[in-house]
Each structure stands twice: as structure tokens, then as C-alpha cells.
Amino acid sequence: MIEIDDVSVTLGETEILDGVTTTIEDGQFVGLVGPNGAGKTTLLRAIHGVLKPNSGSVEVDGDAVADLSSKETSRRVAVVPQDTTLSFDFPVEEVVAMGRHPYRSRFGGVGVAGSDSPSAGESDRERVAAAMERTEVEHLADRSITAVSGGERQRVLLARALAQDAPALLLDEPTASLDINHQVRTLELVRELADEDGKTVVAAIHDLNLAAHYCDELRLLAGGGIRASGDPEAVLREDHLEAAFDTRAVVSSHPVTGSTYVTALPERPAESEGRVHVVGGGGTVSRLLYLLSAAGYEVSVGVLNEGDSDLDTARSLGLDAVTEEPFAPVGDDARREVESRIRDADVTVLADVEVGAGNLANLRAAREADSVVVVEERPFEERNYAGSEAAALYRDLCERGRVVGPDDLLSAVGDAVAADEPTTAEAE
């Protein structure tokens, strides 16, 4: 659907794009990711034809954009801009109807699609109504566009693009300044347009995790070119991200969705930040181990059974792990080992692990901790198979420690380690 061949763009004295070449297949949802100033918006403008490259070419559906009229380009490519601010005071329905302009023989009201015939007008009205229903803005039809919220305005502009009935859809930061609810609703709809309607979608997306979850493929732009191209797992590699964003990150799989998940890390300290023991199992702590290890902490973990994926992760990272035989309960020797690790640690992290009779000893051992961070994603009653003692132990650990989601782990551990450090007077 879209062929970009050796495109270079210089704005003023600054080279924004330098020899960009890529292909976007029909029906794909492709995300443009990269640091600010990498040229994501510039590339979208070149695809739409509103910016002529200094060199190279862009083709849409087999024809060079440079050879198409403005209306012909708009019949092939619809755009949802980053800036949703609209100063004119038109009703929402009229804003959506503007998407039919490329099909009008002359400027007029809703109802001219290449001719002035009544049937053409009816087709326009049907497409506008369908677009508003699809984006769930039909209840806003008579309201002024200046009187709707940011999330509603985003959906109105998406409805305008749908009414345009173009096979390709370009979105520039469609989730910028939206709360998480509207971000998800917007990208769910865009994903649906690619899957069910066969739209070819190209979107500049600043949130790497949303891009990884919703896009078929990504293009990582940095330094004027495409640094990586392909599916999210291939593009969002730690070495690619460090080179493009000049920052360290840990890439893992999201524990719920399974999609590629990126977590930016602080600068690696010259020496270990502190000691952390992690209690988990059953795949609940692999991502946490990556984060804590990459952040510079000395990490131990256990008790874990042989064959547990968390143990595989710990070994791949070279971490100290307390182990038991496959499917065996935590024995006395392993319990004493893990209690020793917990006493030596500055903070103990209790993951969102399922607790049964076999690993209840891990909760008992956690009582030895001076400082506790509890990572909770599910209510404990949903993963408690060890009865009232486990519930009481978990409640006590939560009351003594700090309960956080996985995204707040590093800040919580950092606060706990800092609180455990002796003051100057104490050290002396």
C-alpha cells in the first residue's frame, strides 16, 4: 500500500530524514516509534503529500504522491493529526462531514459525492452516520466541537477520517494527552479497522508498550533513519533502544498480555545499590528479576523448584537462587537458606505468587525481613490455596511493608534501600 524509497527531508538547516526506505503492506498496522525529533511526524507528512521530500519518493497504492492532486491523495490517505485543537465553532456532525470533501465536485453541504445527485448526497450522509456510530460520537452530533472533551475530540477527528473512506489511515500521536481509558479505546478501534476493515494504518506512537501491544510491525526512527524494522519483539530490543534513546531499558513479556514490554531504567550505579531478596515462583518474578538486576541491585531469589521458569531466568542473569526438587515442598534446609538471604537483604520483595501448602514456608520466611515490598496484581484471596495462616501472614506483610504494582517496583525498592542506609552519625 505504501512504498517509501530513499526519502530525505531537510527543514531549515536541520536534516530530519536521511535516505529512509521502507514498505508498508496492505492491511498492516505499523507503528512509528523513536525519540522526540526523530522524524516520525515528518515521515507521516511526506506520506500524506503535504511535505515534499528533498529527494526520494513516496507511493501510495501504486502511484507517486507527488503526481496526485490534493483530492486524489485524500481519497487514498486520511489523517488524524496530533493537535486536536479546533478553533471554529461547528457542530460535531459537520466536522465529521468534512471528511467527504475529497468526493465533492464543489464546496457545499453534506451530500455531494462526485456529483450533485440526491443519491450521492444520501451516500455521504450514510457514511458520516456510520463513521460517527463506529467511533461512538453520534450522541455529540449537535454539540459544538469546541465544547467536547479532549478524548471526545480525538474520536470526532477519527470519525472524520473514517468518513473520508480512504484505504490508508495516518495517525500522529493518537494517544498523546489522553488518559489510559481513551488511549486503549482509541487503539482498540484502530486495531479493529485494520483487522476487520482492511485499513492500512501508520501511527506515530510515543508509548512503546502500547505500540508493542497493538501494532503488527514497528519502525524505529533515530538519527534520521530507520534503525530497526519488523515485529515488536525484533524491534524493541535492549540494544536497539539504548542506541536510539540513549537510555537503558529492560525488555520482557507483559505478565498478562504476553506482549513485549519495555521498562526504562535509571543510570547503572558504579557499585551495587543494595541487596534484594525476591519471593515468587511460577513465572511471577522473571520480569522483576530483570528489572532489579539491571538497576544494579544484588539479587537473590527463592525458594524455587527446579523446572520453574523463574529459576531459568535467575540462572540466565547469574543470580543467587535457593532451590528445591521439582514439585517438592519447601524443606527445612531450603527454608533456612532463604531465611538467611532475607536477613542479609536490605529489602524483601514478595511477588504476586500463588501460595499453597508447598510454598507456604516462603511466606513464613518473609517474616524475617526488616523491610518488605509487596507486588500485587491480583487480590490475594484469588491465589491463596493455603488457608487462614497464609491470609494472616500476607496481611501482616502488607501492613508492615509497602504494596505496589509492578511498574512502581523500582521506586519502592529504592525508597526502602535508602531508608535502610545508616546516617552519617550512625555510621560513625
Steps between C-alpha positions, in 0.01 A plus 500: 500500500780746588850501347758741642820509296817682610310796647707788640357817654685808618314773685697822525854393581394176668494164325195317637491190278796354315436231241198334663377193315220269615188321380166482679279216383128521437297448819793536740504710816851645514626716786768766465699520823810688602621796706362851464631663185569168327279593203182301566267792423715606205471152349122504543482838326708366211264203463202734496661723241486823699882497523710446190824311570830651392568168333341159468138408438183379671243282326153422629306220336741492206513873414751764601344743747680786325300429184159496671269794558412598854154346468633178346753466781222555754297221340789267574634632831308634800678674788428540870735779617679524832352841578126450546435866584231646272424870520188510285162457665341234275275220623670161532295354213623770263860436605461131419330587169813691397653160439283475187660808341736301268194352328315825437490665162484839667476632854158459653306339782493135582380303206718533191723204416646570160168643377201698616260205475272421795634142509855630544382723785329207668822299473692781670252520785513123547879499515506786751242327718689169480829669594342671801342175615827312461685752716210538746453874453148501352362640827725806448363577152347839584758607756765756411843348435646759741279370782609134505781344705843411367417131478171571324671738258753230414215264410329771294812551291533124461138494382583772247786284371270196475240701309777580253489130404869480409680163501796642697476671839778710653495592869747737666532420871135390533535434875685819595337687791229233539433309819559124492132424438487712185841374388379142510164580337672687217756230424245219535292672231801555275600134541144404404517719189808310382365155588139533389501779243839430345627854560873558468595694812820692573516665842767695680478373858714625788399224745713197409286257697177607331677479163625148580155385607296634208729518195583223255838655429711793617749736337756639746617843382810671637776716358310562177453136404319176580715318755285188528197362317277199559273355765508663846714228657769543234497880511472566873826336597707644779796582274271673247335707772828604660638611163185690401396656832841513672355330805500156654188289500387151587286319243280217621156351440200658667372252761136545394498576127820319404600790273847652499539735797763771545609651830748787501771478766694761692871537437691194617679578830875456527447259789213282612205703626413244766384146556151382406343159557204406282228252595302363209465206266290369217615768257396791725843657555698467175429859400571625853834320501596665173409844635677466833813348349524761226448777757818389677366314803658182636206262463419164651181302443323196638397251598437387140443149369720357227320544168338830601535766227595752770798281589604490134492879495698527824769272364518685169564819698755334728294560814524318832205259516380269775350188342301186569435186301222512235150511656647451849384715794747738661711289734679600818841547337361724224294695753808571713691612190230738392458639852873578498469682165205701630683604817798616293286694251421870528149431372291193416264508202192276513364444150144431385554128554245225566544354849428138588613253764822434308632857500331640812846486659603790276240724667612381843861578410403850384420583862877524548510805274564843648356670191237361260362604161190307392430494126127444454316453171221268617313489830672253732181301554508404132842336537491373857476121517653469847215628715481735794866487603608619156239775507622619841866493392423692181295760686783548750758546222278754324453695823872500577609582147394688190253359245566605139431402141787360289563834330577659838738227614827685441392818674367304799817293531714813462311671782531191722874463439558872561305481826716206610828684444662628820531873555844658527474511877396134517785398267750677722 
